[in-house]
Structures are given as structure tokens and as C-alpha cells.
Amino acid sequence: MGFLHSLNTDVQAPERFTYPFCYEPHPLCELAAKEVQAYIAAHAEIKEDADRGKMFGVLVVECEGANGELGFLAAYSGLLAGRNDWEYFVPPVYDAQQPDGYFKTMEREISRISRETSSTSNASSTRGMSQELQLWLFHQYQLLNARGESKDLVDIWQEYYNKEKLRRKFPLPPGGTGDCCAPKLLQYAYQQHLKPVCMAEFWWGQSTKEELRQHGNFYPACRGKCKPILTWMLQGLDVDVNPETLGFPHLEIETVYEDDALLVVNKPSGMLSIPGRIEEYSVETVMQQRYPDAMIAHRLDMWTSGLLIVAKSMETYHPLQEQFVKHQVKKRYVAVLENLDTLDHLDYLEKTGRISLPLRSDPMNRPRQIVDHEHGKRAITDYEFLSENIVALYPQTGRTHQLRIHCAHPEGLGRPIKGDELYGTKADRLYLHAEQIWFRHPVTGEEMYLKSPAPF
């Protein structure tokens, strides 16, 4: 098997297979990834395309009847240098790139009809042909699971989104579904009767405007395209528990200010502002144990620490909310930025400035957000460098992950916040802290200013 590569190591295999949507890469995967990275670096045509930004994956497997001998498989997402037949990497689940195959033949025919006709009715006809061809393609993806069962992509998708409301929202897979690393790796392993041991995916190359990722970092499988597929393909494997379901430490909350109407608390990093889909423990639930009608007036990301205003009653909550809606509340955050090999890009940055990059959610990869100049919502951040690596951030809007993306994006500061595992590199915590807040007291009308120094 030319796609199976040896893995000579004494590192012990894990007891259970990787939960692909939230994991720490196993040392076996790290060793395999280094082998793949060395291969990419040594092959100019592959490296040239990969340098533009590409996700690669490794699957460590146990060879059947080989006394537990381990090897690994490698894959890339989509096409690599326009091809899906590189000898080092496993083949696609279905090869739609054959020039004389049905898909490419029909694709050329639809393009010809589209070029030769321009009427509205013909445009509608070619659109219908394209949709039928895409549906045909999805049916060709016959995906296996660890039990040896097979099911096509459309059936997998529609069984996953089996509730009527979800079915309307997600009737069919988006284009490219089934061509990510994980499905390719698992499909080939099952076909060759190789036992999956652990898996990981890493990013190679530049961070694109759409994909804010760091070269060499490991990332979870995408949820939008891969969650339905992998839910099927992992059946029959003993898989790690989703660590997000295990809960988080019940951290203490420091009270910075309190009166009869409200509190201002210092939320620790690693604690939710409000109850989550899985985790109930949050600043709001803790406050409601003390004051049954308590509601937080705004939110911080789970891994961001700092000041939060808590209203003790609805009479206090509504006027506070009005101040946030009218952008009358001012906040200052402090962030430590990642060290980069070179800081030449800072030559064009002023010590103080403004970042305006519109944001929207990435429905195929939640909770990530992306910059979208056409459809994104207005997002503005003022910044002030306090030193080479420390920056004060003054958000003028309150979009999800706004500060994190405005720091990491090439059109922003171009440097991720230290510890930002979504847009940068994981560390012991996210080095972002809501340090100061200004607002008007909803009862007395007094101008309030509170401060909580960063704990880093």
C-alpha cells in the first residue's frame, strides 16, 4: 500500500480514537505531521501551492495482522495544485476530476450551453442542470463507517438534519463536502482494513483573508461540512468523549463594585458569561443564586477575563441595555500579542489607530467569524500600542470575536492575541482582559468608571 507510511516510534497508542472537533494532538499524530511537513517542504510543486494556505491531515493506523505495528496516512483538503492524485496522499472518496468522467463531461456541456445562450429561460435551465449534476455527485460519495456499513452523502446529511426546521435550513450538503482531510483518511483506512488509532489536522502556509490560521498549528475538523459525515463514519469506533461536555472548573468571581441596583464583577478567563448549550455554570447563574432577578448587561467571550456589569433587576437592566445599544458605554481592553519572527509589518502601523473590518459568522465552521467586506456587519476597534507586544483596544462596536480578529487579521494588526486557539496559537489562557469600563448609573445618573488591572 503506497499510501501507508511507516511510523517508527516507541510512543504508546491512545486507548480511544480522537474526538475530531475538540482535541489535543496525540504525540503519534505530531510525529506523523512532522513527516508530512518534511515531505511538503521537499516537493516544490506541492509546497508552492500549499504555501498559499492549505489544511492537511494525518491518521495513525494499526495494520491488520501486523502485531500492532503502526503507520500513518496523509491527506489534504480539496485539491492540491489542481490535482487529487498525489502519490503520497490518500485518494479522494470520489474522483470527480477525471477529464473523461461523467462529472467533467457534463460540467463542460453546461458551460457550453451557458456560453451559447443568454436568455432568462436558458439561464434557468443551466442552473437546474448544475444543481442536478451536483446532486448526482453527492450520491457518488459512498461513505463507510467502522462497522463496514456504507451510506451516500445525501442520506447521511438528511438523516443528521432530520428535524423539519433543520432540514429546511440544511437541505443538501454545500459544495466540497466530503473532500476534507478526515473523510478521505477514514474512508481509505476502512477500505484497506486498517484500524484508526488517532487523527489530527494542521494548517500549512499563509493565513488567508477567509482562513485566519497559523502555519503549523493543529485545528479541529470543520463542523459545518464534517460534523454530519464524521458522526456517521466514526460509528463502530471507541471515540474520546467530547471534552466540552465534561464541564469546566467552577471559578470564583470577584466583585469590584456593588450597590442596591447593580454589581460590576471581574469574570475569570475560562468562565461563561451566560449559560451555554452544554455548560450551565456562568456568571449569570452564580449571580442569580444571590439575586434571583439578576441579568448580565453585556457579555465577554469565555476565555476573555475582565469587567462585567450585572443588573439586579429588570428595572436596572433595561436602561443599561439602552446605553449599550446607543454605544454610550466605553470599554478598554488590554491584550498581549503573539511574538512574531519579524516585526517589519509594524513599520506601517501607527502607535494609535483604527481598524474597520466587517465581520460575519462562518456557518461551516462555528464559532469562527470571518471578515466579509460585502456581507459582514460593521465592526470598529481603536487601538493604542503600550509596548511592542501589549496593546490597548477600544471597541466601538460589539461583534463576536471582534478584538480577536481585528488583532489577527492581515488587514488589522496582523498579530493574533497570545493564547487565541481559534485565530492564533493556544497557550495557558487567552491574553485578553476587559480592564476599564465607563457607563452612567441607571438609577442615580452618576458617571461610573471602574478598573480591574490585567492579571498578566
C-alpha positions, 0 to 999 in steps of 0.5 A: 500500500503506497499510501501507508507510511511507516511510523517508527516510534516507541510512543504508546497508542491512545486507548480511544480514537480522537474526538475530531472537533475538540482535541489535543494532538496525540504525540503519534499524530505530531510525529506523523505531521512532522513527516508530512511537513518534511515531505511538503517542504521537499516537493516544490510543486506541492509546497508552492501551492500549499504555501498559499494556505492549505489544511492537511491531515494525518491518521495513525493506523494499526495494520491488520495482522501486523502485531500492532505495528503502526503507520500513518496516512496523509491527506489534504483538503480539496485539491492540491495544485489542481490535482487529487492524485498525489502519490503520497496522499490518500485518494479522494472518496470520489474522483470527480476530476477525471477529464473523461468522467461523467462529472467533467463531461457534463460540467463542460456541456453546461458551460457550453450551453451557458456560453451559447445562450443568454436568455432568462429561460436558458439561464434557468435551465443551466442552473437546474442542470448544475444543481442536478449534476451536483446532486448526482455527485453527492450520491457518488460519495459512498461513505463507510463507517467502522462497522463496514456499513456504507451510506451516500452523502445525501442520506447521511446529511438528511438523516443528521438534519432530520428535524423539519426546521433543520432540514429546511435550513440544511437541505443538501450538503454545500459544495466540497463536502466530503473532500476534507482531510478526515473523510478521505483518511477514514474512508481509505483506512476502512477500505484497506482494513486498517484500524484508526488509532488517532487523527489530527489536522494542521494548517500549512502556509499563509493565513488567508483573508477567509482562513485566519490560521497559523502555519503549523498549528493543529485545528479541529475538523470543520463542523459545518461540512464534517460534523454530519459525515464524521458522526456517521463514519466514526460509528463502530469506533471507541471515540474520546468523549467530547471534552466540552461536555465534561464541564469546566472548573467552577471559578470564583468571581470577584466583585469590584463594585456593588450597590442596591441596583447593580454589581460590576464583577471581574469574570475569570478567563475560562468562565461563561458569561451566560449559560451555554448549550452544554455548560450551565455554570456562568456568571449569570447563574452564580449571580442569580443564586444571590439575586434571583432577578439578576441579568448580565448587561453585556457579555465577554467571550469565555476565555476573555477575563475582565469587567462585567456589569450585572443588573439586579433587576429588570428595572436596572437592566433595561436602561443599561441595555439602552446605553449599550445599544446607543454605544454610550458605554466605553470599554478598554481592553488590554491584550498581549500579542503573539511574538512574531519572527519579524516585526517589519509589518509594524513599520506601517502601523501607527502607535494609535489607530483604527481598524474597520473590518466587517465581520460575519459568522462562518456557518461551516465552521462555528464559532469562527467569524470571518471578515466579509467586506460585502456581507459582514456587519460593521465592526470598529476597534481603536487601538493604542500600542503600550509596548511592542507586544501589549496593546490597548483596544477600544471597541466601538462596536460589539461583534463576536470575536471582534478584538480577536480578529481585528488583532489577527487579521492581515488587514488589522494588526496582523498579530493574533492575541497570545493564547487565541486557539481559534485565530492564533496559537493556544497557550495557558489562557487567552491574553485578553482582559476587559480592564476599564469600563465607563457607563452612567448609573441607571438609577442615580445618573452618576458617571461610573468608571471602574478598573480591574488591572490585567492579571498578566 
